[in-house]
Amino acid sequence: MIVRGTFLLIILITLVFVAACGSDTARLSNGQSAPEFQLDYLQHGDAYFPHDFAGKVVVIRFWADWCPFCETEMRAIEPVYQKYRQQGLVVLALNVRQDRETATAFISKLDISYDVLLDREGEVARTYGVLGLPTTFIIDRDGMLYTKIIGESTPQVFENILDELM
């Protein structure tokens, strides 16, 4: 009897946690409008998405310095960014829940030229439904989600997607 009651309690607690987790996490689908946000640039100033990037293809990439794949992938994106930026590509690397000093120290060793933003409280990551890092959203010129990449990717994957959009 005690085992059955304990088992039922565990199932109930699990269901409550699953339901609670799902309610705070957005479920963005391809073709939906990308959520708006305002964040600080790593260096200075504010970015207003999508207003500041109207008519551009935007890669929104969520990362943190503890992420085992973020450093390699962020370096690998740079040549792709250089190839397509004159055609209207913008890459926004959103640091999730870290302070300016931590993000600056990490970025300073990468030699990247695309923009870095600070999502200090993780609010934008939650709005976009990010559950792990890295996660990348590719937004078309009309501000609609074109596709999402969960986890590590390759420059070839980015190029294939961008070839379709540019």
Secondary structure, DSSP 4 states (H G I P E B T S, - for coil): -HHHHHHHHHHHHHHHHHHHHHHHS----TTSBPPPEEEEESSSSEEEETGGGTTSEEEEEEE-TT-TTHHHHHHHHHHHHHHHGGGTEEEEEEEES--HHHHHHHHHTT---SEEEEETTSHHHHHHT--SSSEEEEE-TTSBEEEEEES---HHHHHHHHHHH-
